[in-house]
């Protein structure tokens, strides 16, 4: 445990040094990169030890602060989140150095410091064993993430996105305070260990779950609480977008799982609520993504989709736990936790790849790109690996975690009554629909950005990025393929972490029934991969012997095809979006061409964000109206404010006397 504490000290001290010391960009970069990598190595060691040996490590330090003591600990549940943080934070940090090295030194120095502090706060969130320490770390994480988002604060869109994130995050924190106060009221302690030893009435545990679902759901990005997410991800630097999507929103998932691990006994509606949220967030996220024209906003909505998949696993895990179906529960939790790790890897890869494109072309608008695979082959192929992973294709890591989620749903369907069977069956269909729509969405994204021909002038001289940006992407891509081809290690880790949530590990026989098929599938995939490589080499040799003739693609009868004669992002997605027009609020502007010699016309399409338009904007308008009316009580007279205090004190005295 001392290694973990040492990593906290290394990262914290380096953040202070960056804020207070050198003006040299080289020295700042060395302090940042060395402390980041060294700190990540330090806390990875105890995390792996906990996952391998199913151990729990604790560390206490007495404090005179109101929290009573600083109490942290590492168990298999927190270790999964620590492991994903170590991988993505270290790689995104290296990428970030290359991404921002041409920015002003004063700006990058502060950015590096808050990057370190964000990691420190995340480490404390997932290891805190005391509610007050957890909330302090949670608030520090919120503030550090805000400063990461508003890096380009001279732009109004960036500032507005930052404000929206702060408002949403603090609204969620209000529910977390209420949740922990209720837990303290019934357990008499803020320490998680003592809370776990007290049995709560079902009604109270259900209320705690509801408050936690809202408070943590805001951070996780559950629909309709996701309002901040599609605004914050696109405006942040690309490596920060990767951190927000890959790590930060998972803190909400961790919070829900930690509350489940503490209380354990919940009413059945809690599990059903998670399944329904999984359906809404999964399908809604991918449909919203289909209608996006900006690459990072598209990826942001896919984060919501994958949070929905994680919610499926958590829902089945909780449902199995409620009905004491250990196998169903642990498989569900394991699928959710493995998808937490997998999503951090492939979504990090996708955001870094998108950042590489934006860094080279200075635009993220999909319809202004095209043909980049010839100019940026490494970025293009790594984006393709991330795309295949997020769609759940075999050979890649997304397939493994989604397989576990599917299995938990099927195992649950075999052990449920008719009412729950309908919900689980709907969940299975929804998960399949999510996979199909995700494949369509990334066919659009990859095809329009990297295939075809260039759509904008000035992109012909685009070139591949430096090794500082490519190496982190290569490592993430390699992890995607490694888990997809040899999943046994990560599946075993996720089963151990799931056992810490359920409270009891699977037997050796049950573990073998889970891991065994993956070994068989890995062998078959490896054979298939070898056959594919052999066929590719034979094809390459054959094309050398018989050179292929090259000609222009048929242009549908047009004599001189242009870059305009290819699919745009809008036209590619239009048939699918039209099917869900009434659900999405899919709007089109402009009419089609008519006649043999049509006049020039314009057409556009967009999706109405229902949660923002019909729920939160009216709510914000009402709050603004109310605040305008209430500001009249602030006249600026001290005597009047003293009168308010007197009325308040008299009210308290009257209440206590009664």
N, C-alpha and C positions, 0 to 999 in steps of 0.2 A: 504493500500500500504506500510505502514511502516513495516509490518510483512515481506514483500518481501525484502525490503531494509535491514532489520535486518538479514535475512537469508544470503544475500550476504556478509554482514560484518562477520557473524559467520563463514562461510565457508572460507572466505579469511584470516581472522585472524588465524584460525586453521591451514591453509596451511603454513602460515609464521612461526607459532610456531613449526610445524613439521620439517621445514627446519632448524630452528635456535636453537632448544632446545634439549630436553632430548635424551640421548643415550639408555635409558631403553626401551625395546620392549613393555613391559606392559603399560608404560605411553604413548608411541606413539600410541599404539592400542586404549587406552581409549580416547585420544584426537580425534583420527580419527573417531571412531565409534560414540561417543557422539555428536560431532559437525555435523557429516554427518546426523544422524537420526534427531537431533534437527533442523538443517537447512532445511531438507526436510519437516518436519512438518510445519515449519513457512511459507514456500512459497506454501504449499498445501492448506492452509486455504483460502487465497485470490483467488487462482485458482478455488476452488470449489464454492466460492461465485460468481465469475464471470460466471461460467457455469450454476449455478442454476438460477440466477437472470438476466442474460444477461446484466451485467454491465461492464463498462470499467473504470479502475482506472489508473491514471497517476501521475507521480512524476518527477519534474524538479529540477535541480540544476545548477546554473550558473557556467560557467567554463571559465578560461582565455585561455584554449587550443583552437586549431583551430576549434574544433567541435562546439564551441559557447556555448553549454550547454549540460549537461547530461540529456537526455530525455528518460524515460522508461515508459512503460505502460502495463497493463494486460487486455486483452479482451478475449472473449470466444475462439478465434482461438489460441492464445498463451497458453491459459489454458489447452487445450488438451495435448499439448506438455509438459507443466510443470507437469501435472499429471502423464504422463507416465515416465518422468524423475525422479519424486519423488519416484515412486514405484520401478523402476528398479535400480536406483543408490543406494538407501538404501539397497535393498536386495543383489545386486551384491557386495556392499561394505562389508557386513557381510560375504558373501561367500568368497570374496577375502582375508579377514583376515584369515579365516581358510585355504584357498588354499596356502597362502604364509607365514604362520606362522613359517615354518622351514627355510625360506630364511634368508640371512644375514640382520641384523638390518639396516645398512646404506642404503641398497638397498630398503627395504620395506618403510623406512621413507620417502625417496624421492618419491617413488611410491605413497604413501598415499597423499603427498602434491600435486602432479600433478593431482591425482584423484579429489581432492577438487577443484583445479583450473579449471579442465576440466568441472566440474559441474557449476562453477561460470560463465565460458565463455558461456556455453550453455544457462544458464538462461538469460544472457545479450543478446544473439543472438535472442531469441524468444520474448524478451520484448523491445528491442531497438526501439525507434521511430525516430531515426536520422540515416541517411545513414552512416556517418563517424563512429559513435559509433558502428553501426552494423558491419562494416568492421573491426574495431579494435577487437571487440569481436570474429568475425569470424576467424581472424588471430590467436588470442590467443587460440581459440578452436583447430585450426589446429596444433599448436605447442605442446599443452598439449597432444593431441591425439598421436602425434608422439612419445613422451616420454613414453606413455602408451604402444605403439606397440613394442618399442625396449627394453622392460624390460630385455630380455635375449640377450643383445647386444653383447655377446661374440661369438654368432653364426652368420656366414656370411649371411645365409638366412634371419635372422631377420633384420640385418642391411640393406640388399638390399630391403626388403619389406618396411622398414621405409623410405628409400630414394625415392622409387617409390611413396609412399603415399605423401611425401612432394612435389615432382615434379608435380604430378597430381593435388594436392590441390592448389598449387600456380598458375598453369596454369588456373584452374577454377576461382581463385580470380581475375586474370587479366580481365576476361570477366565481372565479377561483378563490378569492378571499372569502366569499360567502360559503363556498363549499368547505374550505378548511375550518372555518369557524363552526359550522355545523358538526363536523367531525370532532373538533375539540370539545364541543358541548357534550357529546355523547361518550367520548373516550377519556377526556380529562388530560390529554397530552397532545403536543404538537409533533412528537417523534413518531415516525412511521411504524417502528417496531411495536410500540405500545398500542397504537391504533389497530394494528393487525390482531392483537390479542383480545379485542372486544367485539362481541357479536352485536350487530345493529338490527333493529326492526326492518322488515322488508320495505316499508313505506319510506323510512329514512334513507336506506341505502339507494332506493330509487330516486329520491330527491337529490342526493349527493351525485348520483350518476348523471342526472339531468343537468345540474349546474356544471359538472365537469365536462359534459359533452358540448355545452355551449362555450365555456371558457377555453377549453383546449381545441374545440372545433374551429374557432376563429383562427387560431394559429395554423391548424392543419389545413384549412381551406375547404371544409365541407360546404357544399351548396346548401342553403343560400348565404352562409357566413363567409364566403370567399371574396367578398367585395374588394378587398385590398390587393389580392394576389395578382390579378391580371394587369393592374396598374403599376405595381412595384417592380415586378420581374423585368419588364421591357426597358425601364429607364435606368436600372442599376448597371454598373460595369458587368461584363459577361461572366467573369469568374465569381462575382458576388451573386449574380442570378443563379449560378450553379449551386452556391452555398445555400441560398434561400430555398431553392427547390429541393436540393438533395439532402439538406441537413435541418435547416431551421423549421420548416413545416413539420418535420418528423418529431420535433419536440412535443407537438400536440398529440401525436400518436403515442409517444412515450408516456405522457401524462395520463392518458386514458388507461393504458395498460398497467401503469403503476397503481392507479386507484383500484383497478380490478384485482391486482395482486394483493392489495392491502385488505380490501373488504371481502372479496370472494363470493359472497352470497347476494344475489340480486334478483329482482322480479324478472319474469321472462320477457316482458315488453322491452327491457333494455337491450337484449340481444336482437330482437326483431327490429328495434330502432336502428341499430348499427347496420343490419342487412338492408333496410330501406334506404338509409343514407348512402350505402355503397351503390345501390342501383341508381339513385338520383345523381350522385356526384360522378359516378363512372360514366353513365350515358350522357349526362348533361355536359361534363367536361370535354368529352371527345367530340360531341356535336358542336359545341362552341368553338373548339379548336379547328374544326373543318371550315368554319366560316371566316377564319382570320387571314389577313393579308400581310401581317408582319411576323417574321419568323420567331422572335422571342415571345411575342404574345401567344402565338400558336403553342409554343412549348410550355408556357405558363398554364394554359388551360389543360394541357396534357398532364400537368402535375396534379390537378384536381381529379382527372380521370384515374390516375394511379393511386391517389389517396382513397378513391372509391373502391378499388380492388383490395387495398389493405383493410378497408372497413368490412368487406366481405369476410376476410379471414378472421378479423377480430370478432365479428358477429357470430360466426360459427364456433369460434373458440369459447365465447361467453355462453352461447346456447348449450354447448356440450358440457361446460362447467356447471351450469345450472341444473342440468339433468344427470350429472355425474357420469357422463359418457367420456371417459378419459381420452380414448383414442381420437374421437372426433374433435375434442377440445384442443388437444396438443397439436394435431395436424393443422387445425385452423389457425391457432396462434403462430405455429411455425411458418405457415405460408405467409402470414402477415409480416412477420419479422424478417423473413428472408427477402420479401419484396421491399421492405424498408431498406435493406442493404443494397439489393439489386437496383432499385430505383435511384438511389444516390449515385451509383456508378454510371448507369446508362444515361440518366438525365444530366449528370455532370458532363459526360462526354458530348451530349447533344448541345448543351449550352456553350461549352467551350468551342465546339465546332462552329456553331452559329456566330460566336464572337469572332472567330477567325475570319469568317466570311465578311462580317460587318467591318472588321478592322481593315480588310483589304479593299472592299468596294465602297465603304462609307455609307452603306444603306442596309436596312433590314427588310425593306419592302420586297416581298417575294416576286411580285410582277415586274420588278425592275431588274431582276437577276436572270440568269440562264447560261447554260454552257460552261459552268465553272469547273466541271470535272476535268476538263482538258487543262485548265489553268492552275487549279489547286487539287491535284489528284489525291494527295494524302488526306487533306481535310475532307474531300468528298467521300472517300472510302471509309474514313472513320465515322463520318456522319451516317453512312449507310449501316455500319455495324451498330451504332446506337439506335437507328431506326428499326432494324430487325430485332434488336433486343427489346425495345419498348413494345413492339407488336407481339411479342411472345413466340417468335419463331424458334424451332429447334436449332441446336448448335449455340444458342445464346442464353444469357442468364435469366432473362425475363420469362422464358419458357419454364424454367424449373420452379420458380416461386408460384407462377400461375397454375402449374400442375398441382402443387400442394393445395392451393385454394380450391381448385376444382375437386380434388379428392375429398376435402373436408365437406364440401357441399353435397357430393354424392353419398358419402358415409352418413351425413346427417339426414339426407332424404330417406335412407333405408331404416332410420331409427326414429322417425318423427310421426306425429299424428297428422290427420288430414289437413287441419288448418295451417300448421307450420310447413307441411309438405308443399302446399301451394306457394308459400313465400319462398322456400328454398328452390323449388323448381323455377320460379320466376327469376331468382338470382342466377341460376345456371344459364338460363336463356339470355339474361342481361349481360353476363360475363362473356358469353360467346359473341353477342352483338357488339360489345365494347371492343373485342379483339378485331372483328371485321372492320368496324369503323376506323379504328386506329391504323390498320393496314392501308385503308383508303386515304387517310389523312397524310400518312408519311409517304405514300406513293405520290401524292400531290406535292408535298414539300420537297422531297428529293428530286422528283422529276422536273419540276419547274425551276428549281435553283441550280441543279447540277447538270441536267441533261438538256438537249435541244441546243439552241443558239442564243447568243447574248442579246438581251432586249434593250440595253442602254448603251449610249455612247460613253466612251471613257473607261469601259471595263475590259477592253482588249489587252491592256497592259497589266492587268492584275496578276500577281505572282503569289506563290506559296509563302506561308509564314516562316519565321525563324524557328530554330529548334527549341527555344524556350517555351513556345506555344505548342509545338507539335509533340514533344516528349510526354507531357502530362496526358495529352489526348491518346497517345499510343499506349500508355500504361493502363488507362481506363478501358480502352478497347480490348487490350489483352485480358483484363480481368473479366470482361463480358464473355469472351470466348472461353476462358478457363473454367468459369463456373458453369457455362453451358455444356462443356465437354466433360468436365470432371466435377460433378456437383456434390459428391459425397461429403466433403469436408464442410462446406457451408450448410448443407442440409443437416448434418450432425450438430453444428453450432446452433442452428435455429431451433432444433428439437430441444437442446439443452436450455436455451433461453425461454422457450415455450413452457418447459417443465417448471421453471422458476415462477412463472405467472400462475400456472395451475396449482403448484405446490407439491407435485409428485412426478417423478420421471417415468417414462415408458419402460416396460420390461425389455430385456435384450431381444426377445422374440418379436415384440411389436416394433422395435426400432429396425430390425432386419426387414420386416415387411414394408417399411417405408423407404429405407435406403437401398434395399436389394434391387427393386425395379430400376432405380437410377443407375446402378452399376451396369445392369443389362443394357439399358438405353445408351449409356455412355459408350459401351463396347460397340454397339451397333452404329452409333453416330461416328465413332472413330473409324470403323471400317468404311462407312459411307463417305467420310471425309477423304480417306486414302484413295478410294475409287474415283472421287471427284477430281482429286489432284492428278491422278494418272491420266484420266480422260482429258483434262486440261492440257497436260504436257503433250499428249498425243495429238490433240487438235493444233497446238502451237507448232509442233513439228510438221504436221500435214500442211498447214498454211505456208510454211517456208518452202515446202516442195512444190505446192500448187498455189501460187499467190492469188489472193482474191481480187476480183475486179471491183473497183470503187466507182460509185456514181452518186449523183444527188438523190436525196429522198424524193419519192413521187410527190408532187405538189398539188394533187387534186385537180389537175388540168391547167393550173397556172404555169405560165412559161418561166417566170423568175420568182421562186419562193422567197419570202422575206421572214424576218424574225417574228412578224406579227401573225404569221400563219402557223401558230402553235398554241397549245393550251395555256391559258393563264390559270392562276390559282382559283379565281372565281369560277371560270367555266368548267374546270375539272370537278369542283365540289358541287356545282349547281344541281345536277340530277339528284344527289343524295339529300342535299339541304331542302330541296322542294318537297321531298317525301315527309320531312319533319317540319314543314313550314309553320303549321299552327302551333307546334310545341315550342319552336325556337323564336318565333317572331322574325322569321327570315323576310327581309324586305328587298325589293329590287326597284331600281329607278331607271327609266328610259324604256324605249320600245325596240322591238326587233327590226331588222332591215326588211324592206318591202320592194318588190319590183326588180326588173333586170338591171337597172342602173340606179341603185339607191343613193340617197343623199347621205352625207356624213352624219353620224349620230353617236351619242355617248350613252353608255349604260354602266351601272354600278350596282353593287349589292352589299348589304351589311346585315348583321344580326343584332337584334335588340337584346341587351343584357337585362333579363326580366327582373332579377333580384335588385339590381341597382336602380332600374327605371321605375319599377312599380312598388318597391318596398323601402329601400333605403333613402332615395332622393326625397320622396314625400315625408319620410320621418325626419330627415335633416332639415327640410323646409319648415316643418312644424316646430322643431327645436329652435331654429333660428327666429321664428315668429315669437315663440314663448320668451326667448332670451331678450328680444327687443322690447317686449312689454315689461319684463322684470327689471330691466336696467334702470327704470324710472325710480326704483327704490334707492339707487346710488346717487345721492345728491352731493356727496363730497363733504358733508358736515360731520365732524367728529362726534358732536353731541347726539346726532341721530344714530350713528353706529353704536354708541354706548347704550342707547335706548334699546337697540336690537339685542345686545348682549343681556341686558337686564330682563327683557321679555323671555329670552331663551332660558336664563337661569331660573326665573320664576316658574316657567313651565316644567323644568326638570324637578324643582322642589315639590311642586304640586303633584307630579307623577309619583315621586318617591313616597310622599306622605300618604298617598292612597294605596 
